[in-house]
Amino acid sequence: MAWGKRPLGRPKQRWTDKVEKNLAEIGMRDGETIAQDRDRWKQLCVE
């Protein structure tokens, strides 16, 4: 691999990308904002 070249293939997914995708699959579009309210987040995780 030459210096200064990007690797071939699609970009790697970050952990946050995967979490956002999982939250969208269960219908929670605003998960990051909800998670900032710890009591509400804990309540949703228990359900």
C-alpha positions in Angstrom: 0.0 0.0 0.0 1.5 3.3 -1.0 1.7 6.1 1.5 -1.1 8.7 1.2 -3.6 6.3 -0.4 -6.9 5.4 1.1 -7.7 1.7 1.4 -10.1 0.2 -1.1 -13.7 -0.7 -0.2 -16.4 1.1 1.6 -15.8 3.2 4.7 -15.7 1.4 8.1 -18.8 1.9 10.2 -18.3 3.5 13.6 -19.9 2.1 16.7 -22.2 5.1 16.9 -23.4 4.4 13.3 -24.4 0.9 14.3 -26.1 2.0 17.5 -28.1 4.6 15.5 -29.1 2.0 13.0 -30.3 -0.4 15.8 -32.3 2.3 17.5 -33.9 3.2 14.1 -34.9 -0.4 13.6 -36.8 -0.5 16.9 -38.4 2.9 16.1 -36.4 5.1 18.4 -35.2 7.9 16.0 -34.0 10.3 18.7 -32.1 7.8 20.9 -29.1 10.0 21.6 -31.2 12.8 23.0 -33.3 10.3 25.1 -30.1 8.7 26.4 -28.9 11.9 27.9 -31.9 11.8 30.3 -30.6 8.8 32.3 -33.8 8.1 34.2 -35.9 8.0 31.0 -33.2 5.9 29.2 -33.2 3.4 32.0 -36.9 3.2 32.0 -36.9 2.5 28.2 -34.2 -0.2 28.5 -36.2 -2.0 31.2 -39.4 -2.1 29.0 
